[in-house]
């Protein structure tokens, strides 16, 4: 697909602009000294931003200070000029490693986005006085010798990824809040990597360096260290004049993140890669978990803060905070009462009574249960106050500072603080929960559940299109791209039902490999003739597990090099391995290929993959001297887990990918039940009527979730045009037309449904003999 990029400017202009709004205290030092309060000047940064309070206190300022403030507040002609910009491509993916791959591919392309004219530094700029914060610019002709990049690209990340201030990163507390506090400081207390606003040239020089050549997150950090300039703010300053902006999903999809970065999507081009993750990401970003412990800590912090600063808060601020305390107190009391009632009904809760320990309600129902006082609170006003005052950040920052003081030099307490600094501050979760309650009552659900004898409150947004629609409606074009997005009906039904048909285009192409490089088999029967259906209630069937063991032994005899086997869950993998260890099947497998298993702990994944790849490279004669074992390895992985996405099992790493069963989600999950009921209600509200015998929207959603996970696992093999592999689906249900229709077209067109296991081995033997003869 060709995208025409309007190139407005070639060389970035230099415009003075504040990095981020400084924290306002509303008082000067003389006021502090004359105050009867015991609040220290250092603590003033933790007071809410409040314009009314600041105006009330102007009388305490000297005439000289007031005159200086007026001069600073008066916008200059230079500041009033809009910063030049251009049409952009916002390219979003799930991880920074995937975005880095895109940048590497970009380097291979011969693209010249140069226009008829470019922006260049004016020759007189070098003669500007040292305190000049802005350099003049002018248009120059193409004939002038100006070195310009072919594509101006910038990668965006979080402070945690881009901060180069090791001292700040090593402190306890929230890094974001610590950074914001440093913005308002001067001299040695200000971050040494962030130039003051009056010395803009330094960060503008770094911005130009960012745009000079495409850089990923790691490159930005290195460049920032070399230039001794903050790469977080440097990359943000590059957004306006960049042509290509690379960013992770959350920075694109969350309106608060876009607002913070100054991203305006109006009339821009948006590309979302790995788009099979889009729906789950949208739902995840709008799901808020609030454990009872977090709620209790938040109320405690808020009460301490209110008592500490009560003499310094304006009447309006004090009123808002007292309302917030009342809301949290009512929510905490209700949660404790709910827990007490559940413990009376189910004194010994277990898996069989899991449904009885869950209650789901709308946000409106929750507010009514919290009492009349809370029901009368305008949540929109609370939301506006939280955003304007940034009180959650400030209370969290104040509490972190007090804890750091209390810890002193005690190594144990300092270590505990360090662990706390890596978690989300409690009040941030509370703020997110309150903001979520302001959404449409029908689009969300609040769930109370007992987890390990503790109450967890969760807000779940049911409609993934709600927040994505904000993006689609303002953009010029939105492209969802993915290697395996089947079933595509799932994407259109959940995200674009509100969009007219003529505005939506879908395109799917076949694989780049020849048909002879792919074999797809459905295995319905085992070696002993038993039916193969790995439904949940049969996953402990010892006869079925034994049949599966014989299948793996037969496959290990014919599949060369590496074979990756995906199972529905970690629990099934453990059951399978335990059964095979008891029967001796696992030992027989190990005599044919070395066996690896995906670890549940993410820290062990890299080691397993490294050893698996190394084993495959071992020549046959050295694989196991005297044992007759062939070279190669067998890797058991879990569908939907760490190895099922984002990894390339190229060439010998996967000459066969085996999928065992269908990974249907747990229907007992209250979140899943609510989503299924919601899509049915939504379909009925649109007046959609299905033919008799056709599955409803909830069943369609349930099957699509399963097949999306299967398709991602299948896609781990066949990674380039010369690659080849066999894809084996072990479960009779894969032969049904409904399930087959949800497989990618490049798989479904060559699919062979076998009736006997002998037919399976015959087809596999023929396929591998043919490939061996061509090597």
KAZIDA-V622228 format. One record per residue. N is the residue number from 1. SS is DSSP state (H for helix, E for strand, C for the rest). BURIAL is 1 if it has 9 or more other ideal C-beta (glycine too) atoms within 8 Angstrom, else 0. D_LAST is the distance of its C-alpha to the last C-alpha in Angstrom with 2 decimals. Layout:
N/SS/BURIAL/D_LAST
N/SS/BURIAL/D_LAST
This chain:
1/C/0/35.69
2/C/0/38.01
3/C/0/40.79
4/C/0/43.78
5/C/1/45.16
6/C/0/48.82
7/C/1/49.15
8/C/0/52.73
9/C/1/52.76
10/C/1/50.55
11/C/1/52.30
12/C/1/53.43
13/C/1/57.17
14/C/1/59.05
15/C/0/61.09
16/C/1/63.07
17/C/0/62.07
18/C/0/62.63
19/C/1/59.61
20/C/0/60.85
21/C/0/64.25
22/C/0/66.14
23/C/1/67.78
24/C/0/71.43
25/C/0/74.16
26/C/0/77.11
27/C/1/79.40
28/C/1/80.18
29/H/0/81.01
30/H/0/84.76
31/H/1/84.42
32/H/1/82.45
33/H/0/85.13
34/H/0/87.88
35/C/1/86.12
36/C/0/87.49
37/C/0/84.06
38/C/0/82.16
39/C/1/78.92
40/C/0/77.66
41/H/0/76.59
42/H/0/73.06
43/H/1/72.88
44/H/1/73.82
45/H/1/70.23
46/H/1/69.71
47/C/1/72.31
48/C/1/71.14
49/C/1/70.88
50/C/1/73.98
51/H/0/75.48
52/H/0/78.74
53/H/1/79.26
54/H/1/78.57
55/H/0/81.16
56/H/0/83.67
57/H/1/83.43
58/H/0/83.83
59/H/0/87.51
60/H/0/86.72
61/C/1/85.16
62/C/0/87.22
63/H/0/87.92
64/H/0/85.82
65/H/1/82.77
66/H/1/83.25
67/H/0/83.45
68/H/0/80.23
69/H/1/78.42
70/H/0/79.62
71/H/0/78.41
72/H/0/74.95
73/H/0/74.79
74/C/0/75.80
75/C/0/72.65
76/C/0/72.60
77/H/0/71.64
78/H/0/68.56
79/H/0/67.40
80/H/0/68.18
81/C/0/65.74
82/C/0/62.53
83/C/1/59.44
84/C/1/57.29
85/C/1/54.19
86/C/1/51.50
87/C/1/49.31
88/C/1/46.52
89/E/1/43.19
90/E/1/43.26
91/E/1/39.70
92/E/1/39.62
93/E/1/36.93
94/C/1/37.09
95/C/0/36.49
96/H/1/36.94
97/H/0/33.36
98/H/1/32.23
99/H/1/34.87
100/H/1/33.69
101/H/0/30.21
102/H/1/32.05
103/H/1/33.96
104/H/0/30.87
105/H/0/29.54
106/H/1/33.03
107/H/0/32.85
108/H/0/29.97
109/C/0/32.13
110/C/0/34.61
111/C/0/37.63
112/C/0/41.24
113/C/1/43.77
114/C/0/46.73
115/C/1/49.87
116/C/0/52.76
117/C/0/54.53
118/E/1/53.88
119/E/1/55.99
120/E/1/56.80
121/E/0/59.09
122/C/1/62.58
123/H/0/63.68
124/H/0/66.68
125/H/1/64.56
126/H/0/64.43
127/H/0/68.24
128/C/1/68.46
129/C/0/70.51
130/C/0/68.67
131/C/0/69.64
132/C/0/68.23
133/C/1/65.73
134/C/1/64.56
135/C/1/63.55
136/C/0/64.53
137/E/1/61.87
138/E/0/62.03
139/E/0/59.98
140/E/0/58.83
141/C/0/57.51
142/C/0/53.92
143/C/0/55.17
144/C/0/56.03
145/C/0/53.56
146/C/1/52.27
147/C/0/48.94
148/C/0/47.49
149/C/0/44.24
150/C/0/42.04
151/C/1/41.81
152/C/1/44.35
153/E/1/42.57
154/E/1/43.83
155/E/1/42.39
156/C/1/44.87
157/C/1/45.10
158/C/0/47.74
159/H/1/50.23
160/H/0/48.46
161/H/1/45.31
162/H/1/47.15
163/C/1/50.35
164/C/1/50.68
165/C/1/54.11
166/H/0/53.34
167/H/0/56.97
168/H/1/57.03
169/H/0/53.72
170/C/0/55.09
171/C/1/58.18
172/C/1/58.64
173/C/1/58.80
174/C/1/57.02
175/H/1/55.35
176/H/0/55.87
177/H/1/59.57
178/H/1/59.99
179/H/1/58.49
180/H/1/60.83
181/H/1/63.80
182/H/1/62.96
183/H/1/63.07
184/C/0/66.82
185/C/1/67.56
186/C/0/68.80
187/H/0/68.73
188/H/0/67.05
189/H/0/66.50
190/C/1/64.22
191/C/1/60.48
192/C/0/60.16
193/C/1/56.91
194/C/1/58.57
195/C/1/61.09
196/C/0/64.36
197/H/1/64.78
198/H/0/67.17
199/H/0/64.46
200/H/1/61.85
201/H/1/60.56
202/H/1/58.47
203/H/1/56.43
204/H/1/56.25
205/H/1/54.78
206/H/1/52.14
207/H/1/51.52
208/H/1/50.89
209/H/1/48.46
210/H/1/46.58
211/H/1/46.34
212/H/0/45.50
213/C/0/41.75
214/C/1/39.75
215/C/1/39.88
216/C/1/38.56
217/H/1/40.75
218/H/0/39.86
219/H/1/40.58
220/H/1/43.89
221/H/1/44.98
222/H/0/44.29
223/H/1/46.12
224/H/1/49.00
225/H/0/49.35
226/H/0/49.37
227/H/1/51.92
228/C/0/53.86
229/C/1/53.90
230/C/1/52.98
231/H/1/49.52
232/H/1/50.43
233/H/1/53.37
234/H/1/51.84
235/H/1/48.92
236/H/1/51.42
237/H/1/53.47
238/C/1/50.46
239/C/1/49.95
240/C/1/52.63
241/C/1/51.23
242/C/1/47.50
243/C/1/45.43
244/E/1/42.58
245/E/1/43.51
246/E/1/40.80
247/E/1/42.11
248/E/1/41.26
249/H/1/42.27
250/H/1/45.58
251/H/1/46.99
252/H/1/46.41
253/H/1/47.35
254/C/1/50.48
255/H/0/53.57
256/H/0/55.16
257/H/1/52.20
258/H/1/52.25
259/H/0/55.98
260/H/0/55.75
261/H/1/53.24
262/C/0/55.16
263/C/1/52.31
264/C/0/53.59
265/C/1/51.06
266/C/0/53.38
267/C/0/51.68
268/C/1/48.53
269/E/1/44.86
270/E/1/43.15
271/E/1/39.43
272/E/1/38.50
273/C/1/34.86
274/C/1/33.32
275/H/1/36.11
276/H/1/35.19
277/H/1/37.16
278/H/1/40.17
279/H/1/42.26
280/H/0/41.93
281/H/1/42.70
282/H/1/45.78
283/H/1/47.06
284/H/0/46.40
285/H/1/48.22
286/C/1/51.24
287/C/1/51.37
288/E/1/53.96
289/E/0/54.42
290/E/1/57.85
291/E/1/58.39
292/H/1/62.04
293/H/0/61.85
294/H/1/60.79
295/H/1/63.62
296/H/1/66.13
297/H/1/65.09
298/H/1/65.29
299/H/1/68.77
300/H/0/69.86
301/H/1/68.62
302/H/1/70.22
303/H/1/73.54
304/H/1/73.61
305/H/1/72.86
306/H/1/75.56
307/H/0/78.12
308/H/1/77.21
309/H/1/77.47
310/C/0/79.95
311/C/0/82.62
312/C/0/80.32
313/C/1/78.69
314/C/1/80.15
315/H/0/81.62
316/H/1/78.76
317/H/1/76.08
318/H/1/77.96
319/H/0/78.25
320/H/1/74.54
321/H/1/73.65
322/H/1/76.16
323/H/1/74.65
324/H/1/71.23
325/H/1/72.66
326/H/1/74.25
327/H/1/71.02
328/H/1/69.01
329/H/1/71.86
330/H/1/72.04
331/H/1/68.27
332/H/1/68.39
333/H/0/71.34
334/H/1/69.72
335/H/1/66.49
336/H/1/68.55
337/H/0/70.62
338/H/1/67.52
339/H/1/66.12
340/H/0/69.44
341/H/0/69.54
342/H/1/66.01
343/H/0/66.87
344/H/0/69.93
345/H/0/68.03
346/C/1/65.04
347/C/0/66.25
348/C/0/63.11
349/C/1/60.29
350/C/0/56.94
351/H/0/53.81
352/H/0/55.79
353/H/1/58.32
354/H/1/55.95
355/H/0/57.02
356/H/1/60.64
357/H/1/59.94
358/E/1/58.75
359/E/0/60.92
360/E/1/59.82
361/E/1/62.15
362/C/1/62.39
363/H/1/63.56
364/H/0/66.91
365/H/1/67.38
366/H/1/66.65
367/H/1/69.27
368/H/0/71.84
369/H/0/71.25
370/C/1/71.83
371/C/0/75.40
372/H/0/77.57
373/H/0/77.60
374/H/1/73.84
375/H/1/73.64
376/C/0/76.00
377/C/1/73.78
378/C/0/72.14
379/H/1/68.50
380/H/0/67.89
381/H/0/70.60
382/H/1/69.07
383/H/1/65.66
384/H/0/67.27
385/H/1/69.09
386/H/1/66.01
387/H/0/64.11
388/H/0/67.08
389/H/1/68.32
390/C/1/64.94
391/H/1/66.93
392/H/1/63.99
393/H/1/62.50
394/H/1/65.88
395/H/1/66.85
396/H/1/63.50
397/H/1/63.92
398/H/1/67.49
399/H/1/66.61
400/H/1/63.74
401/H/1/66.21
402/H/0/68.80
403/H/1/66.34
404/H/1/65.25
405/H/0/68.92
406/H/0/69.53
407/H/1/66.55
408/C/0/67.91
409/C/0/66.20
410/C/0/65.41
411/H/0/61.72
412/H/0/61.24
413/H/1/62.67
414/H/1/60.69
415/H/0/57.45
416/H/1/58.38
417/H/1/59.14
418/H/1/55.77
419/H/0/54.08
420/H/1/56.35
421/H/1/55.42
422/C/0/51.84
423/C/0/53.10
424/C/0/54.48
425/C/1/58.28
426/H/1/60.07
427/H/1/62.08
428/H/1/59.01
429/H/1/57.82
430/H/1/61.35
431/H/1/61.49
432/H/1/58.16
433/H/1/59.47
434/H/1/62.75
435/H/1/61.07
436/H/1/58.79
437/H/1/61.90
438/C/1/63.10
439/C/1/60.28
440/C/0/60.95
441/H/0/62.06
442/H/0/60.05
443/H/1/56.78
444/E/1/56.87
445/E/1/57.72
446/E/1/59.13
447/E/1/58.09
448/E/1/59.99
449/E/1/58.13
450/E/1/58.58
451/E/0/55.74
452/C/0/56.47
453/C/0/60.17
454/E/1/60.16
455/E/1/60.69
456/E/1/58.02
457/E/1/58.90
458/E/1/56.10
459/E/1/56.22
460/E/1/53.39
461/E/1/53.04
462/C/1/51.86
463/C/0/51.16
464/C/1/48.18
465/H/1/49.37
466/H/1/52.68
467/H/1/51.63
468/H/1/48.64
469/H/1/51.06
470/H/0/52.91
471/H/1/49.82
472/H/1/48.99
473/H/0/52.59
474/H/0/53.06
475/C/1/49.69
476/C/0/49.00
477/E/0/45.54
478/E/0/43.41
479/E/1/39.64
480/E/1/37.86
481/C/0/34.12
482/C/1/31.35
483/C/0/27.75
484/C/1/28.90
485/C/1/32.61
486/C/1/32.73
487/C/1/35.22
488/H/1/36.82
489/H/0/40.11
490/H/1/40.64
491/H/1/40.77
492/H/1/43.11
493/H/1/45.38
494/H/1/45.93
495/H/1/46.13
496/C/1/47.25
497/C/1/49.68
498/C/0/52.44
499/C/0/50.64
500/C/0/51.36
501/H/0/48.52
502/H/0/48.62
503/H/0/47.87
504/C/1/44.65
505/C/0/41.39
506/C/0/38.08
507/C/0/34.71
508/C/0/31.37
509/C/0/28.12
510/C/0/24.81
511/C/0/21.58
512/C/0/19.68
513/C/1/16.35
514/C/0/15.83
515/H/0/17.15
516/H/0/13.97
517/H/1/12.68
518/E/1/15.75
519/E/1/17.33
520/E/1/20.97
521/E/1/23.01
522/E/1/26.68
523/E/1/27.68
524/C/1/31.37
525/E/1/31.88
526/C/1/31.14
527/C/0/30.43
528/C/0/34.22
529/C/0/34.81
530/C/1/36.38
531/E/0/36.37
532/C/1/34.36
533/C/0/36.45
534/C/1/36.62
535/C/0/39.93
536/H/0/41.91
537/H/0/44.43
538/H/1/41.79
539/C/1/39.81
540/C/0/41.88
541/C/0/41.48
542/H/0/40.45
543/H/0/39.26
544/H/1/36.95
545/H/1/35.60
546/H/1/35.04
547/H/1/33.15
548/H/1/30.91
549/H/1/30.33
550/H/1/29.13
551/H/1/26.70
552/H/1/25.19
553/H/1/24.98
554/H/1/23.09
555/H/1/20.62
556/H/1/20.09
557/H/0/19.05
558/H/1/16.10
559/C/1/15.02
560/C/0/12.65
561/E/1/13.89
562/E/1/16.65
563/E/1/18.79
564/E/1/21.81
565/E/1/24.77
566/E/1/27.66
567/E/1/31.14
568/C/1/34.31
569/C/1/36.36
570/H/0/36.93
571/H/0/39.63
572/H/1/37.35
573/H/1/34.77
574/H/0/37.61
575/H/1/38.83
576/H/1/35.39
577/H/1/34.82
578/H/0/38.40
579/H/1/38.10
580/H/1/34.91
581/H/1/36.47
582/H/0/39.50
583/H/0/37.67
584/C/0/35.21
585/H/1/32.16
586/H/1/31.25
587/H/0/31.34
588/H/1/29.02
589/H/1/26.53
590/H/1/26.83
591/H/1/26.06
592/H/1/22.59
593/C/1/21.77
594/E/1/24.03
595/E/1/26.04
596/E/1/27.23
597/E/1/29.79
598/C/1/30.85
599/C/1/34.28
600/C/0/37.20
601/C/0/38.41
602/H/0/36.66
603/H/0/37.19
604/H/0/34.69
605/H/1/31.74
606/H/0/30.46
607/H/0/30.56
608/H/1/28.65
609/H/1/25.85
610/H/0/25.70
611/H/1/25.56
612/H/1/22.97
613/H/1/20.57
614/H/0/21.43
615/H/1/20.78
616/H/1/17.21
617/C/0/16.61
618/C/1/18.14
619/C/0/16.08
620/H/0/16.26
621/H/0/18.87
622/H/0/21.07
623/H/1/20.91
624/C/0/24.02
625/C/0/25.08
626/C/0/26.68
627/C/0/26.03
628/C/0/22.81
629/C/0/21.62
630/C/1/17.92
631/C/1/16.79
632/E/1/17.18
633/E/1/20.21
634/E/1/22.20
635/E/1/24.31
636/E/1/27.33
637/E/1/28.74
638/E/1/31.61
639/C/1/31.61
640/C/0/33.71
641/C/1/33.73
642/C/0/32.35
643/C/1/28.60
644/C/1/28.59
645/C/0/29.09
646/C/0/28.41
647/C/0/25.37
648/C/0/21.75
649/C/1/19.29
650/C/0/16.33
651/H/0/12.61
652/H/1/12.68
653/H/1/16.44
654/C/1/16.44
655/C/1/13.78
656/E/1/17.02
657/E/1/20.46
658/E/1/23.30
659/E/1/26.77
660/E/1/29.66
661/C/1/32.86
662/C/1/34.51
663/C/1/36.01
664/C/1/39.38
665/C/1/41.90
666/C/0/45.01
667/C/0/47.69
668/C/0/50.35
669/C/0/49.72
670/H/1/52.85
671/H/1/50.93
672/H/1/48.55
673/H/1/51.51
674/H/1/53.36
675/H/1/50.45
676/H/1/50.05
677/H/1/53.80
678/H/1/53.81
679/H/1/51.21
680/H/1/53.19
681/H/1/56.43
682/H/1/54.85
683/H/1/53.64
684/H/0/57.07
685/H/0/58.82
686/C/0/56.87
687/C/0/58.06
688/C/0/54.63
689/C/0/54.99
690/C/0/52.10
691/C/0/52.13
692/C/0/53.03
693/C/0/50.13
694/C/0/48.12
695/C/0/47.29
696/C/1/49.40
697/H/1/48.33
698/H/1/48.26
699/H/0/45.81
700/H/1/43.64
701/H/1/43.67
702/H/1/42.89
703/H/1/39.84
704/H/1/38.59
705/H/1/38.82
706/H/1/36.69
707/H/1/33.98
708/H/1/33.86
709/H/1/32.94
710/H/1/30.30
711/H/1/28.67
712/H/1/28.58
713/H/1/26.80
714/H/1/24.19
715/C/1/23.61
716/C/1/22.39
717/C/1/18.75
718/C/1/16.89
719/C/0/18.21
720/C/0/16.65
721/C/0/15.40
722/C/0/11.63
723/C/1/12.12
724/C/1/11.77
725/E/1/13.93
726/E/1/16.42
727/E/1/20.10
728/E/1/22.56
729/E/1/26.30
730/E/1/28.45
731/C/1/31.95
732/H/1/33.62
733/H/0/35.22
734/H/1/32.00
735/H/1/32.57
736/C/0/35.88
737/H/0/36.10
738/H/0/37.70
739/H/1/34.92
740/H/1/32.13
741/C/0/33.94
742/C/1/33.66
743/C/1/29.86
744/C/1/28.21
745/H/1/27.83
746/H/1/24.09
747/H/1/23.85
748/H/1/26.76
749/C/0/25.80
750/C/1/22.77
751/E/1/24.46
752/E/1/24.75
753/E/0/27.86
754/E/1/27.59
755/C/0/30.81
756/C/0/29.79
757/H/1/27.53
758/H/0/26.20
759/H/1/24.93
760/H/1/23.15
761/H/1/21.25
762/H/0/20.49
763/H/1/18.98
764/H/1/16.93
765/H/1/15.69
766/H/0/14.71
767/H/1/12.89
768/H/1/10.73
769/H/0/10.17
770/H/1/9.08
771/H/1/6.54
772/H/0/5.35
773/H/0/5.67
774/H/0/3.81
775/C/0/0.00
